Amino acid sequence: MPSPGADFALPRQLREDAMTLLSDQVHLKPEELDSLWMPFTANRQFKSAPRMLVKAEGMYYWDDQGRKILDGIAGMWCCNLGHNHPKVVEAIRAQANVLDYAPPFQMAHPLQFELANRVSRITPPGLNKVFYTNSGSESVDTALKIALAYHRVRGEGSRVRLIGRERGYHGVGFGGISVGGMGTNRKMFGTLMSGVDHMPQTWNLKEQAYSHGQPAWGAHLADELEKIVALHDASTIAAVIVEPVAGSAGVLVPPVGYLERLREICTKHGILLILDEVITGFGRLGKAFGAEYFNVQPDLITLAKGLTSGAVPMGAVVAHDAVYEAFMSGPPQAIELFHGYTYSGHPLACTAGIAALEAYQEEKLFERAADMAPHFEAAVHSLKGSRHVIDCRNLGLMGAIELAPREGAPTARAFEVFLKCYEKGVLIRTTGDIIALTPSLIVEKAEIDRLVSTVAEVLKTVD
């Protein structure tokens, strides 16, 4: 029986057309790199030694040197189906011939409703109202605005404070970096949103190192929220936002009981709980969402990435019915929420999302991720004892290997590992001195083994 997603061959004419289009772009001259200001990238380092990806299929990229590269990070936590899944590619191609764009304000197209219905079938009970965005960053800012407006329409306009968490990542909008807790993402931008506080992060090297899955220590850290409530008073707090697993900060897995306790405190004080599922959504933990995996009911969920398997930019906020219904008052012709985006529910994004959800279901990829998780866990933890490694941690198909920082040069050691793995045909991701491995849900055991063994080989060569 072929493995899920194994047959990724595109129709020959499509492939030939794509390669013709790329032929003039494969080898760029140094001066042709000058115009682009690259995001979250050391621009000078990159342009001195570019790493150009020109093709992708299944679990692999190809670069402009013809090197085949095993993708250990699902693009960037998003290509859960692998690359260029034929069902998604064909859906986008067909839709582009029918409807390229439709205005999302006071107008709609059927695909918006079809995708929303499909999403609401797999979200936690009661979360059935889908608001489209174009990215995880936009989803977070949208969820924060909905939370503030929700309390206002209910007559509790004093609830304007938002609570995030240290080392949380919630995108790069001003709302997201305000509630986020990654200092490098905040420090250059001066005054951010006022009325924001942060809970402590949950990772502790001394107490949690080399935990398999959820750490046993740390549930008590959720009670720090009670201290914040006591400081500001619950009547001023609108929402708490956390990632079920903090991904971009380096796969920080929540302690046993931690998220459940946050839910209890939020319910007690009438505070909305927002789960940022941009990374954990769509099978990353072996369930549709982290909320299902942890059995924690949020009031709002933010989505992106796996929603279209990265094929077309798209995000969403899914709100609980009670949150939505609070806005449905006043004259029926009145706009209930003055918010939205030009590309909310774009036709190409919707058709990609529908195809992706069908592929997840048909190939049983959420269940497959759960079945593959034990092998992935064992592989990640096999690096314990390797040179420079101070921690290994995992949950689902999310893994991290933390390295001791090089004295006087934090982040340099992990970046060197990244470059050397790439030279060996393996793509990993680093954040600080943490190596993250987050393969697509179609990954095979042999590919997991290759990812980890390549990291192990490279670590032997790094000072």
C-alpha positions in Angstrom: 0.0 0.0 0.0 1.5 3.4 -1.0 2.2 5.8 1.8 0.0 8.9 2.2 1.0 11.6 -0.2 3.5 9.4 -1.9 2.2 9.9 -5.5 3.0 13.6 -6.0 3.5 13.5 -9.7 1.9 16.6 -11.3 0.5 16.4 -14.9 3.5 16.5 -17.3 2.4 19.7 -19.0 2.0 21.6 -15.7 5.5 20.5 -14.7 7.0 21.5 -18.0 5.3 24.9 -17.9 6.5 25.5 -14.4 10.1 24.6 -15.2 10.0 26.8 -18.3 8.9 29.6 -16.1 11.7 29.0 -13.6 14.4 28.5 -16.2 15.3 32.2 -16.3 15.2 32.6 -12.5 17.4 29.7 -11.4 20.7 31.4 -11.4 20.5 35.0 -10.3 23.5 37.4 -10.6 24.7 39.0 -7.3 23.4 42.4 -8.3 20.0 40.9 -8.9 19.7 40.2 -5.1 20.1 43.8 -4.0 16.5 45.0 -4.3 14.9 42.5 -1.9 14.9 43.2 1.9 14.4 39.7 3.2 12.2 39.1 6.4 13.7 37.5 9.5 17.0 37.0 7.6 20.6 38.0 8.0 20.5 39.8 4.6 24.2 40.3 4.2 25.1 36.8 5.1 22.4 35.3 2.8 23.4 37.5 -0.2 27.0 36.5 0.2 26.1 32.8 -0.1 22.4 32.5 -1.3 20.3 29.4 -0.6 17.8 29.4 -3.5 14.9 26.9 -3.5 13.5 26.4 -7.0 11.3 23.3 -6.8 9.4 21.3 -4.3 7.6 18.0 -4.2 6.4 15.8 -1.3 9.0 15.9 1.5 11.7 17.6 -0.6 13.0 20.8 -2.0 15.5 21.2 -4.9 17.8 24.2 -4.9 19.4 26.1 -7.8 22.5 23.8 -7.7 20.3 20.7 -8.3 20.6 19.6 -4.6 17.7 17.5 -3.3 16.9 18.7 0.2 14.8 16.8 2.8 12.4 19.3 4.3 12.5 18.8 8.1 10.3 21.8 8.9 7.2 21.5 6.6 8.3 24.7 4.8 7.8 26.8 7.9 5.4 24.7 10.1 2.8 25.0 7.3 3.1 22.4 4.5 1.5 19.6 6.5 0.5 17.8 3.3 4.0 18.0 2.0 4.8 20.1 -1.1 2.7 20.5 -4.2 0.0 18.1 -3.2 -1.7 17.3 -6.5 -5.2 17.7 -5.1 -4.4 21.3 -3.9 -2.4 22.2 -7.0 -5.3 21.1 -9.3 -7.9 22.9 -7.2 -6.0 26.2 -7.4 -5.4 25.9 -11.1 -9.1 25.1 -11.8 -10.3 27.9 -9.6 -8.0 30.5 -11.2 -9.9 29.9 -14.5 -13.3 30.6 -12.9 -13.2 33.4 -10.2 -9.9 35.2 -9.5 -11.3 37.6 -6.8 -14.5 38.6 -5.2 -15.0 41.6 -2.8 -15.4 40.3 0.8 -17.4 43.3 2.1 -21.2 43.1 1.6 -20.5 40.4 -1.0 -19.4 36.8 -0.9 -18.7 33.7 -3.0 -19.8 30.1 -2.2 -16.4 28.8 -1.4 -16.1 31.0 1.6 -19.1 29.3 3.2 -18.1 25.8 2.1 -14.6 26.1 3.7 -16.1 27.7 6.9 -18.5 24.8 7.2 -15.7 22.2 6.8 -13.5 24.0 9.3 -16.3 24.2 11.9 -16.9 20.4 11.6 -13.4 19.7 13.1 -13.1 22.6 15.6 -14.1 22.0 19.3 -17.8 22.0 20.1 -19.4 25.4 20.0 -16.6 27.0 17.9 -18.5 27.4 14.7 -18.0 31.0 13.4 -15.1 31.5 11.0 -13.6 34.9 10.3 -11.1 34.9 7.5 -7.7 36.6 7.5 -4.5 36.2 5.4 -1.9 35.1 7.9 -1.3 34.1 11.5 -0.3 37.6 12.4 -3.6 38.9 11.1 -5.5 36.1 12.8 -4.0 37.2 16.2 -4.7 40.9 15.7 -8.3 39.9 14.6 -8.8 37.7 17.7 -7.6 40.5 20.0 -9.9 43.0 18.4 -12.9 40.6 18.6 -12.1 40.0 22.3 -12.0 43.7 23.1 -15.2 44.4 21.1 -17.0 41.4 22.6 -16.8 42.9 26.1 -17.7 46.3 24.8 -20.9 45.1 23.1 -21.8 43.3 26.3 -21.5 46.4 28.4 -18.1 45.6 29.9 -16.1 48.2 28.1 -13.7 48.4 31.0 -12.2 45.1 29.9 -9.4 46.4 27.8 -6.3 44.6 29.1 -4.7 41.7 27.2 -2.5 39.0 28.8 0.2 37.2 26.9 3.2 35.1 28.0 6.9 35.4 28.1 8.5 33.7 25.0 5.1 33.6 23.3 5.0 34.2 19.6 1.9 35.7 18.1 3.0 37.1 14.8 4.4 40.5 13.9 1.4 42.8 13.9 1.5 45.5 16.7 -1.1 43.5 18.6 0.8 40.3 18.2 4.2 41.6 19.3 2.5 43.4 22.2 1.1 40.2 23.7 4.0 38.2 22.4 7.0 37.7 24.7 10.0 37.4 22.4 12.2 40.4 23.2 14.1 40.6 19.8 10.7 41.0 18.1 9.7 43.9 20.3 12.8 46.0 21.2 13.2 48.0 18.0 9.6 49.3 17.8 9.2 51.6 20.8 5.9 51.9 22.5 3.6 49.0 21.7 0.0 48.5 22.8 -0.7 49.7 26.3 -2.6 47.6 28.8 -0.7 44.4 28.2 0.8 42.1 30.8 2.6 38.8 30.5 2.6 35.5 32.4 5.9 33.8 33.0 7.1 31.2 30.4 6.7 27.6 31.3 10.1 26.1 30.3 12.6 25.3 33.0 15.9 23.5 32.1 16.6 22.3 35.7 13.1 20.8 36.2 12.1 19.8 32.7 15.2 18.8 30.7 14.7 15.8 28.4 11.0 15.5 29.1 9.2 13.1 26.9 6.0 14.9 25.9 4.5 17.1 28.6 6.7 17.9 31.6 5.4 16.8 35.0 6.7 19.9 36.7 5.2 23.4 36.1 1.4 23.3 36.3 1.6 25.8 39.2 2.9 28.4 36.8 -0.7 28.9 35.6 -1.5 30.4 38.9 0.6 33.4 38.0 -2.5 34.5 36.1 -4.3 34.8 39.4 -1.6 37.3 40.5 -2.1 39.4 37.4 -5.9 39.4 38.0 -5.4 40.5 41.5 -3.1 43.3 40.4 -5.3 44.7 37.6 -8.7 43.4 38.7 -10.7 41.0 36.5 -13.0 43.8 35.4 -10.2 45.2 33.3 -9.0 42.1 31.6 -10.4 41.1 28.2 -8.4 38.0 27.1 -5.5 35.7 27.7 -3.7 34.4 24.6 -1.3 31.5 24.6 0.0 28.9 22.1 -0.9 25.3 23.2 2.8 24.5 22.4 5.0 27.6 22.0 6.5 26.8 18.6 8.6 29.7 17.4 10.3 30.1 20.8 11.6 26.5 20.5 8.9 23.9 21.1 8.1 24.7 24.7 5.6 22.0 25.7 3.1 22.9 28.4 3.3 21.1 31.8 0.7 18.6 32.6 -2.4 20.4 33.9 -1.2 23.9 32.9 -3.6 24.7 30.1 -6.5 23.2 32.0 -5.7 25.5 34.9 -5.6 28.6 32.7 -9.0 27.6 31.4 -10.4 27.4 34.9 -9.0 30.8 35.9 -10.3 32.5 32.8 -13.8 31.0 33.3 -13.8 32.1 36.9 -13.1 35.7 36.1 -15.0 36.0 32.8 -11.9 36.4 30.7 -11.8 35.0 27.1 -9.2 32.4 26.4 -7.6 32.6 23.0 -5.5 29.6 21.8 -3.1 30.5 19.1 -3.2 27.4 16.9 -1.4 28.8 13.9 1.3 26.1 14.4 -0.5 23.3 16.3 -3.6 23.3 14.1 -4.3 20.7 11.4 -2.6 17.6 12.7 0.7 18.8 14.1 -0.1 17.0 17.5 -2.0 14.1 15.9 -5.4 15.8 16.4 -7.1 18.5 14.4 -6.2 21.1 17.0 -4.2 21.4 20.2 -7.5 22.3 22.0 -8.7 18.7 21.2 -5.3 17.2 22.1 -5.3 18.9 25.5 -9.1 18.8 26.0 -9.2 22.5 26.7 -12.1 24.6 25.3 -11.0 28.0 24.1 -13.3 31.0 23.3 -11.3 31.9 20.2 -8.8 29.9 18.0 -6.4 31.5 15.6 -5.5 29.5 12.5 -3.2 29.8 9.4 -0.4 27.7 7.9 -1.9 24.2 7.7 -5.3 25.6 6.7 -4.1 25.6 3.1 -1.0 23.5 3.7 1.0 26.7 2.9 -0.2 26.7 -0.7 -1.9 30.1 -0.6 -1.7 32.6 2.2 -4.7 32.3 4.5 -5.6 32.5 8.1 -8.8 32.5 10.2 -10.2 33.1 13.6 -12.8 30.7 14.8 -15.1 32.1 17.5 -17.4 30.4 19.9 -21.1 30.8 19.0 -21.7 32.8 22.2 -19.0 35.3 21.2 -20.5 35.7 17.7 -24.1 36.0 19.0 -23.1 38.9 21.3 -22.5 41.0 18.2 -25.8 40.1 16.5 -27.9 43.0 17.8 -29.1 46.3 16.6 -30.6 47.0 13.1 -30.2 44.0 10.8 -28.6 46.2 8.1 -25.9 47.5 10.5 -22.3 46.3 10.3 -21.7 44.4 13.5 -17.9 44.4 13.5 -15.9 47.1 11.7 -13.0 44.9 10.8 -11.8 42.9 7.8 -9.2 42.6 5.0 -9.3 43.1 1.2 -8.3 39.5 0.7 -10.5 37.9 3.5 -11.7 34.6 2.1 -9.9 34.9 -1.3 -11.3 32.4 -3.8 -7.9 30.8 -4.5 -7.2 30.5 -0.8 -10.6 29.0 -0.1 -10.3 26.4 -2.8 -6.8 25.5 -1.5 -8.2 25.1 2.0 -11.1 22.9 0.9 -8.7 20.6 -1.0 -6.3 20.5 1.9 -9.0 19.5 4.4 -10.2 16.8 2.0 -6.6 15.5 1.6 -6.1 15.4 5.4 -9.3 13.4 5.8 -8.8 11.0 2.8 -5.3 10.2 3.7 -6.0 10.1 7.5 -3.0 12.3 8.1 -4.0 13.5 11.6 -4.2 9.8 12.7 -1.0 9.1 10.8 0.8 11.9 12.7 -0.3 10.4 16.0 1.0 7.0 14.9 4.3 8.4 13.8 4.8 10.5 17.0 6.4 7.7 19.1 9.1 7.1 16.5 9.7 10.8 16.1 10.0 11.1 19.9 12.5 8.3 20.1 14.6 9.8 17.3 14.6 13.3 18.9 15.7 12.0 22.3 18.4 9.8 20.7 20.4 13.1 20.5 20.7 13.2 24.3 24.4 13.0 25.1 25.4 14.4 21.7 28.0 17.2 21.7 26.6 20.6 22.9 23.1 19.2 23.5 21.5 20.4 26.8 17.9 19.4 26.2 15.6 17.4 23.9 11.8 17.8 23.9 8.9 16.8 21.8 5.2 16.5 21.4 3.4 15.1 18.4 5.5 16.0 15.3 7.2 18.9 17.0 10.7 18.4 18.3 13.5 20.6 19.6 17.2 20.1 20.4 18.6 22.8 22.6 22.3 23.5 22.4 24.6 25.2 24.9 25.3 28.7 23.4 28.8 29.5 22.2 30.5 31.7 24.8 30.2 35.3 23.7 28.3 34.4 20.5 24.7 33.3 21.3 22.8 31.7 18.3 26.1 31.2 16.3 26.4 27.5 17.1 22.9 26.6 16.1 23.2 28.7 12.9 26.3 26.8 12.0 24.5 23.5 12.4 21.7 24.9 10.1 24.2 25.7 7.4 26.0 22.4 7.6 22.8 20.4 7.6 21.7 22.3 4.5 25.0 21.4 2.8 24.2 17.7 3.6 20.7 18.1 2.0 18.6 18.5 5.1 16.6 21.6 6.0 16.1 22.4 9.7 15.1 25.5 11.6 16.8 27.4 14.4 15.6 29.9 16.9 18.3 31.2 19.2 20.4 28.1 20.0 17.4 25.7 19.5 17.1 23.4 16.6 13.4 22.7 15.6 12.2 19.7 13.7 8.6 19.8 12.5 8.2 17.6 9.4 5.2 17.3 7.2 2.5 14.8 8.3 3.5 12.5 5.4 7.0 12.0 6.7 8.3 8.4 6.7 10.3 6.8 9.5 13.4 6.6 7.3 13.1 10.4 6.7 12.8 11.1 10.4 15.9 8.9 11.0 17.8 10.8 8.3 16.8 14.2 9.8 18.1 13.3 13.2 21.2 11.4 12.1 22.2 14.3 10.0 21.9 16.7 13.0 23.9 14.2 15.0 26.7 14.0 12.4 26.9 17.8 12.1 27.0 18.3 15.9 30.3 16.3 16.0 31.9 18.8 13.6 30.8 22.0 15.4 32.9 23.7 18.1 
